[in-house]
């Protein structure tokens, strides 16, 4: 499974209650690939709000039996 995430420096971003929060990976906002345009808009908004080093990353998950 492939998902999109947004990072600012070493932190991950979560959009909640109309605002952006920095967080760890386990609390980060994740988006399906078909939401790329929304994620790009979030990236632009984060940059305009002064968040440093904003990048979009693809998170690749695999499922395995234990």
N, C-alpha and C positions, 0 to 999 in steps of 0.2 A: 504494500500500500504506500502511496506517495501523498504527502500533505505539504502544505506551505506554512512556514512560520516566519516571523519577523524578529530580527535581532537589532539591538542598539548596543554597540560595544560587546561586552561579555553577557549582557542581560537579554532576556527574551521579553517580548511584548504581549500583553493581553489587553483587549478592548472590552471594557465592562462599564455599564452604566454611563455611557457617553463619554468616557475618558480612557486614556491610555495609561497602563500601569507597567512598570518593569517588574519582572518576576524570574523565577527559575524555570527550567525546562518543563517540569511536571505541572506547572500552572499556566504555561504559555497558551496563547490562542493558536489553534491549528485550523487550517482551511483546506478544502479539497482543491485540486488543481483548476477546476472550472470557475473558481472564485479569484483567479489571478488579477482581474481588473480591480476588484474591491481591495485586494491586498496591495496593489500598486497605489491606489488612492490613499490607503492608510499610510503607506511609506511616505508619500508626498506630504501628507498632513503632519506626520511625525517630524520630518525634516523642517517644515515650516514652524513647528513649535519648539525647535532647538534641540531635539534629541540627537546625540552624536552618532556618527558611523552607522546609519540605518541601512540594513541589507535584508533582502528576501532570501530565504534558504528553502531548499526542498528537503523535507524530512522523509527518509525511506524506512518503513517499518517492515519487518518480516515476522512471520508467525511460525514457531517451531514447537513441537512436543517436548515436554520435559521428562 
